[in-house]
Amino acid sequence: MIESDPHDEGFGLYVHWPFCVSKCPYCDFNSHVATAIDQRAWREAYLREMAHFAALAPGRTLTSIFFGGGTPSLMDPDTAAAVIAAAQRHWPAAELEITLEANPGTVDAARFAALRAAGVNRLSMGVQALNERDLRVLGRRHSVDEARAAWRAAARIFPRVSFDLIYARPGQSADAWRAELEDALRETREAGISHLSLYQLTMEEGTPMAAAHAAGAFALPDEDAACDLFEITQELCAAAGFAAYEISNHAAPGQECRHNLVYWRGGDYVGIGPGAHGRLTVDGLTCATRQIKAPALWLRRVAAEGHGTQDCETLAAETRAEELVMMGLRLSEGLHVQRFMRLAGRPLAAVLNAAALARLTAQGFLRQADSRVAATPRGRLALNEVTRQLLLHA
């Protein structure tokens, strides 16, 4: 029996806050150290740019807002409140999830309370490590004790809380990661935290950490060791009731990040703020938007023209279809064939290499049902290669 199209990819708003207290050496996000921020100017700019996009995408039902960065917890709560209120005026909202990223070292319980009063109902905390040595290696400014205190305070204030950890760090053994993750999962149960994002450390081009690694300053776990760490992550999280609904994201049932599901399921989202990306479907065509990256230039452009869009590219049908495949296979639910047809305008079977699909399914990298194609746990471990083979065309 073919499962009906779930029609649940949603519609999101992403708000990029580009400022941090310090720049982490592994980070390649659009973030900048700033000591003085004109909060009023930024609030007005966000509202103007949002109004510009609301005119392009009227009548949509908003399902999520995500304040990312940077360190959005440095944002004045009045700014967050103004953005949330304006978004709800522009688009009717349904069970709106409102997430804000925070660092344990930049906010305290009083700031959490103000952000909650502003309307934030989900906090995502960048903890990254639960030992002091690795926090220093990663350039984090908080201590382990500060992180624990912060997420416990957050869990008392926000209905939903998540925190991030990075693994496959320099010199990290399987036993060390197992102990650290067991500690984190124990803490989530005690604090009532419902979501964990667990990422493998990668060397991003242009970052200080990548340069140091290239110069031989430190070694990372090799590919086999990294695979072992990934499998430990899946094992422990599954046993704790935190299923991997996406390669790097684990949640208690019903606690998945709805905003990120918009991305992975191929939904539309507006991106405002310096360097923010978006996807908007207008008259049946999907446009990829990208805002000016430099904060000062973006601010001036918005003041002058009402928005800071640098690029607005209509995606070719083939590009859009391949993007949907790459994003959808990250999810444990996989690709829904009817949703894919609706969003891509072509059957999934016409996009995937039939021979590769059959071979990868027989080898245990993919699973197929009447309505879905999904990567198995084994397939997610080798997802880049699985996706490459599926999209090969003779």
C-alpha positions as CSV (number, residue, x, y, z in Angstrom):
1,M,0.0,0.0,0.0
2,I,1.4,3.4,-1.0
3,E,1.5,5.8,1.9
4,S,-0.1,9.2,1.0
5,D,1.9,12.3,0.6
6,P,2.4,13.7,4.1
7,H,2.5,17.4,3.0
8,D,4.4,18.2,6.2
9,E,7.7,19.8,5.0
10,G,6.6,23.1,6.6
11,F,7.7,26.7,6.0
12,G,10.4,28.3,8.0
13,L,12.1,31.6,8.8
14,Y,15.9,31.7,9.4
15,V,17.4,34.8,11.1
16,H,21.2,35.1,11.0
17,W,22.9,36.9,13.8
18,P,26.5,37.3,12.8
19,F,28.2,38.3,16.1
20,C,30.2,36.3,18.6
21,V,32.3,37.0,21.7
22,S,35.1,35.1,20.1
23,K,35.7,33.1,16.9
24,C,36.2,29.4,17.4
25,P,39.1,28.0,15.4
26,Y,37.0,25.2,13.7
27,C,34.1,27.5,12.7
28,D,33.6,28.6,9.1
29,F,30.2,30.2,9.7
30,N,29.6,33.8,8.9
31,S,30.4,35.0,12.4
32,H,32.4,38.1,13.6
33,V,33.7,39.3,16.9
34,A,32.1,42.6,17.9
35,T,32.2,44.6,21.1
36,A,29.6,47.3,20.2
37,I,26.4,46.4,18.4
38,D,23.6,48.9,17.5
39,Q,20.7,46.7,18.5
40,R,18.1,49.2,17.3
41,A,19.6,49.3,13.8
42,W,19.8,45.5,13.6
43,R,16.2,45.2,14.8
44,E,15.0,47.6,12.1
45,A,17.0,45.9,9.4
46,Y,15.6,42.5,10.2
47,L,12.1,43.8,10.1
48,R,12.6,45.6,6.8
49,E,14.2,42.5,5.1
50,M,11.5,40.2,6.4
51,A,8.8,42.5,5.0
52,H,10.5,42.3,1.6
53,F,10.3,38.5,1.6
54,A,6.8,38.4,3.0
55,A,5.7,40.3,-0.1
56,L,7.3,37.6,-2.2
57,A,5.8,34.7,-0.3
58,P,2.4,35.8,1.0
59,G,-0.2,33.5,2.6
60,R,2.2,30.8,3.7
61,T,1.7,29.0,7.0
62,L,4.8,29.5,9.2
63,T,5.9,26.5,11.1
64,S,9.3,27.5,12.6
65,I,11.7,30.4,13.3
66,F,15.3,29.7,13.9
67,F,17.8,32.3,15.2
68,G,21.2,31.1,14.2
69,G,24.7,32.5,14.0
70,G,27.1,33.6,15.4
71,T,25.7,33.7,18.9
72,P,22.1,34.8,18.8
73,S,21.9,34.8,22.6
74,L,23.9,38.1,22.3
75,M,20.8,39.6,20.6
76,D,18.7,42.0,22.7
77,P,15.6,40.0,23.7
78,D,13.5,43.0,22.5
79,T,14.9,42.4,19.0
80,A,14.0,38.7,19.1
81,A,10.5,39.6,20.3
82,A,10.1,42.1,17.5
83,V,11.2,39.6,14.9
84,I,8.8,37.0,16.2
85,A,5.9,39.3,16.4
86,A,6.5,40.6,12.8
87,A,6.8,37.1,11.5
88,Q,3.4,36.2,12.9
89,R,1.9,39.3,11.4
90,H,3.3,38.4,7.9
91,W,2.4,34.7,8.0
92,P,-0.2,32.8,9.9
93,A,1.5,30.4,12.2
94,A,0.7,26.8,13.2
95,E,2.2,25.4,16.4
96,L,5.2,27.6,15.9
97,E,8.6,26.3,16.9
98,I,11.0,29.1,17.8
99,T,14.6,28.1,18.3
100,L,17.5,30.3,19.4
101,E,21.2,29.2,19.5
102,A,23.1,30.0,22.7
103,N,26.6,29.5,24.1
104,P,26.9,28.6,27.8
105,G,29.5,31.2,28.4
106,T,27.6,34.2,27.0
107,V,24.2,34.0,28.7
108,D,22.9,33.3,32.1
109,A,19.5,32.3,33.6
110,A,18.3,35.9,33.6
111,R,19.0,36.2,29.9
112,F,17.2,32.9,29.3
113,A,14.1,34.2,31.1
114,A,14.1,37.3,28.9
115,L,14.4,35.3,25.7
116,R,11.6,32.9,26.8
117,A,9.4,36.0,27.5
118,A,10.3,37.2,24.0
119,G,8.7,34.1,22.6
120,V,11.6,31.6,22.2
121,N,10.3,28.1,23.0
122,R,13.3,26.0,22.1
123,L,17.0,26.6,23.0
124,S,19.9,25.0,21.2
125,M,23.2,25.2,23.2
126,G,26.7,24.9,21.7
127,V,28.4,22.8,24.4
128,Q,30.7,20.9,22.1
129,A,32.7,19.0,24.7
130,L,32.5,17.7,28.3
131,N,36.1,17.9,29.2
132,E,38.2,21.0,29.8
133,R,41.1,20.1,27.6
134,D,39.0,19.6,24.5
135,L,37.0,22.8,25.2
136,R,40.3,24.7,25.0
137,V,41.3,22.8,21.9
138,L,38.0,23.9,20.3
139,G,38.4,27.5,21.4
140,R,35.4,27.4,23.7
141,R,35.3,30.0,26.4
142,H,33.0,28.2,28.9
143,S,33.9,25.4,31.3
144,V,32.2,22.1,31.7
145,D,30.6,23.2,35.0
146,E,29.3,26.3,33.3
147,A,27.8,24.2,30.5
148,R,26.1,21.9,32.9
149,A,24.7,24.8,34.9
150,A,23.5,26.5,31.7
151,W,21.6,23.6,30.2
152,R,20.0,22.8,33.6
153,A,18.8,26.4,33.9
154,A,17.6,26.3,30.3
155,A,15.6,23.2,30.9
156,R,13.8,24.8,33.7
157,I,12.8,27.8,31.5
158,F,12.3,26.5,27.9
159,P,9.8,23.8,27.0
160,R,12.4,22.2,24.7
161,V,16.2,22.2,24.9
162,S,19.0,20.7,22.8
163,F,22.7,20.8,23.0
164,D,25.6,20.1,20.6
165,L,28.7,17.9,21.1
166,I,31.5,17.4,18.6
167,Y,33.3,14.1,18.4
168,A,36.4,12.7,16.5
169,R,38.4,15.4,18.2
170,P,42.2,15.3,18.3
171,G,43.4,12.3,20.2
172,Q,39.9,11.2,21.2
173,S,39.6,7.4,21.8
174,A,36.5,5.3,21.5
175,D,36.5,4.7,25.2
176,A,36.7,8.4,26.0
177,W,33.9,9.3,23.6
178,R,31.7,6.4,25.0
179,A,32.2,7.7,28.6
180,E,31.5,11.3,27.5
181,L,28.4,10.5,25.6
182,E,27.1,8.3,28.4
183,D,27.6,11.2,30.7
184,A,25.7,13.6,28.3
185,L,22.8,11.1,27.9
186,R,22.6,10.7,31.7
187,E,22.4,14.5,32.1
188,T,19.7,14.8,29.4
189,R,17.5,12.3,31.3
190,E,18.0,14.1,34.6
191,A,17.4,17.6,33.2
192,G,14.6,16.6,30.8
193,I,16.4,17.6,27.7
194,S,14.9,16.1,24.6
195,H,17.4,16.5,21.7
196,L,21.1,16.1,21.0
197,S,23.1,17.2,17.9
198,L,26.3,15.1,17.7
199,Y,28.7,16.2,14.9
200,Q,32.0,14.8,13.7
201,L,34.8,17.4,13.7
202,T,35.7,18.4,10.2
203,M,38.5,20.6,9.0
204,E,36.8,23.4,7.1
205,E,39.0,25.2,4.5
206,G,40.1,28.6,5.6
207,T,39.8,28.1,9.4
208,P,42.7,28.3,11.8
209,M,42.2,24.7,12.9
210,A,42.4,23.4,9.3
211,A,45.6,25.3,8.8
212,A,47.1,23.9,12.0
213,H,46.0,20.4,11.0
214,A,47.6,20.8,7.6
215,A,50.8,21.9,9.2
216,G,50.9,18.8,11.3
217,A,50.1,20.4,14.6
218,F,47.7,17.6,15.6
219,A,46.2,14.4,14.3
220,L,42.5,13.4,14.0
221,P,41.1,9.9,14.3
222,D,41.5,8.1,11.0
223,E,38.6,7.0,8.9
224,D,38.1,3.6,10.7
225,A,38.3,5.2,14.1
226,A,35.8,7.9,13.1
227,C,33.4,5.2,11.9
228,D,33.8,3.4,15.3
229,L,32.9,6.7,17.0
230,F,29.9,7.2,14.7
231,E,28.6,3.6,15.5
232,I,29.1,4.2,19.3
233,T,27.0,7.4,18.9
234,Q,24.2,5.5,17.2
235,E,24.3,2.6,19.7
236,L,24.2,4.7,22.8
237,C,21.6,7.2,21.6
238,A,19.3,4.4,20.4
239,A,19.6,2.6,23.7
240,A,18.7,5.9,25.5
241,G,15.6,6.5,23.4
242,F,17.2,9.2,21.3
243,A,16.7,7.8,17.8
244,A,18.8,9.2,15.0
245,Y,16.2,11.0,12.9
246,E,19.0,12.5,10.8
247,I,22.7,11.6,10.5
248,S,23.9,14.0,13.3
249,N,20.6,14.6,15.2
250,H,19.0,12.5,17.8
251,A,15.7,13.1,19.7
252,A,13.2,11.6,22.0
253,P,10.0,10.7,20.1
254,G,8.2,13.9,18.8
255,Q,11.1,16.2,19.8
256,E,12.8,16.5,16.4
257,C,13.8,20.0,15.4
258,R,11.0,21.0,13.1
259,H,12.9,23.8,11.5
260,N,15.7,21.6,10.4
261,L,13.2,19.1,9.0
262,V,12.0,21.9,6.7
263,Y,15.5,21.9,5.1
264,W,15.9,18.2,4.9
265,R,12.3,17.5,3.6
266,G,12.8,20.2,0.9
267,G,10.4,22.8,2.3
268,D,10.6,26.6,1.6
269,Y,12.2,28.9,4.0
270,V,13.1,32.6,4.1
271,G,16.6,33.5,5.2
272,I,17.2,37.0,6.5
273,G,20.4,38.6,7.9
274,P,24.0,38.7,6.6
275,G,24.9,35.6,4.5
276,A,21.6,33.9,5.2
277,H,20.4,31.4,2.6
278,G,16.8,30.7,1.6
279,R,14.6,28.6,-0.7
280,L,11.3,30.1,-2.1
281,T,9.0,28.5,-4.6
282,V,7.3,31.2,-6.7
283,D,5.0,30.3,-9.6
284,G,6.2,26.7,-9.5
285,L,9.9,27.6,-9.6
286,T,12.3,27.3,-6.7
287,C,14.6,30.2,-6.1
288,A,17.8,30.0,-4.0
289,T,18.4,33.2,-2.2
290,R,21.6,34.4,-0.5
291,Q,22.0,37.6,1.4
292,I,25.1,39.9,1.4
293,K,27.6,38.3,3.8
294,A,29.5,41.3,5.3
295,P,27.4,42.6,8.2
296,A,28.1,46.3,7.7
297,L,27.4,46.1,4.0
298,W,24.2,44.1,4.5
299,L,23.0,46.7,7.0
300,R,23.6,49.6,4.6
301,R,22.0,47.8,1.7
302,V,18.9,47.0,3.7
303,A,18.6,50.6,4.9
304,A,18.9,51.8,1.3
305,E,16.9,49.2,-0.6
306,G,14.8,47.3,1.9
307,H,16.7,44.0,1.6
308,G,20.3,42.8,1.3
309,T,19.9,40.1,-1.3
310,Q,23.1,39.3,-3.2
311,D,21.8,36.3,-5.3
312,C,18.4,35.0,-6.3
313,E,18.9,32.0,-8.5
314,T,16.2,30.0,-10.1
315,L,17.2,26.4,-9.6
316,A,17.2,24.2,-12.7
317,A,14.8,21.2,-12.4
318,E,17.7,18.8,-12.3
319,T,19.5,20.8,-9.7
320,R,16.4,21.0,-7.5
321,A,15.8,17.2,-7.8
322,E,19.4,16.3,-6.9
323,E,19.2,18.7,-3.9
324,L,16.1,17.0,-2.7
325,V,17.8,13.6,-2.9
326,M,20.9,14.7,-1.1
327,M,18.9,16.4,1.7
328,G,16.2,13.7,2.1
329,L,18.6,10.8,2.4
330,R,20.1,12.4,5.5
331,L,16.9,11.6,7.3
332,S,16.1,8.2,8.7
333,E,12.6,8.5,7.1
334,G,14.3,9.0,3.7
335,L,12.6,10.2,0.6
336,H,8.9,10.1,0.2
337,V,8.1,9.3,-3.5
338,Q,4.9,11.4,-3.7
339,R,6.3,14.4,-1.8
340,F,9.3,14.2,-4.2
341,M,7.1,14.2,-7.2
342,R,5.2,17.3,-5.9
343,L,8.4,19.2,-5.0
344,A,10.6,18.2,-7.9
345,G,8.0,17.9,-10.6
346,R,9.3,14.5,-11.7
347,P,9.2,10.9,-10.4
348,L,12.0,9.9,-8.0
349,A,12.6,6.8,-10.2
350,A,13.5,9.2,-13.1
351,V,16.2,10.8,-11.0
352,L,17.8,7.9,-9.3
353,N,20.2,5.5,-11.2
354,A,18.1,2.3,-11.3
355,A,21.0,-0.1,-11.3
356,A,22.7,1.7,-8.4
357,L,19.4,1.7,-6.5
358,A,19.0,-2.1,-6.9
359,R,22.6,-2.8,-6.1
360,L,22.8,-0.6,-3.0
361,T,19.5,-2.0,-1.7
362,A,20.8,-5.6,-2.2
363,Q,24.0,-4.7,-0.4
364,G,22.1,-3.3,2.6
365,F,22.9,0.4,2.1
366,L,19.3,1.4,1.2
367,R,15.8,0.2,2.1
368,Q,12.8,0.6,-0.1
369,A,9.1,0.5,0.5
370,D,6.2,1.4,-1.8
371,S,6.3,5.0,-0.7
372,R,9.9,5.6,0.5
373,V,13.6,5.2,-0.3
374,A,15.9,5.5,2.7
375,A,19.5,4.9,3.7
376,T,20.0,2.2,6.3
377,P,22.3,2.8,9.3
378,R,25.1,1.2,7.2
379,G,24.2,3.5,4.3
380,R,24.2,6.6,6.4
381,L,27.8,5.7,7.4
382,A,28.8,6.0,3.7
383,L,26.1,8.4,2.6
384,N,28.3,10.6,0.4
385,E,29.2,7.6,-1.8
386,V,25.7,6.2,-1.7
387,T,24.3,9.5,-2.9
388,R,27.0,9.9,-5.6
389,Q,26.2,6.5,-7.0
390,L,22.4,7.1,-7.0
391,L,22.8,10.3,-8.9
392,L,25.2,8.9,-11.5
393,H,23.7,8.9,-15.0
394,A,25.1,7.0,-17.9
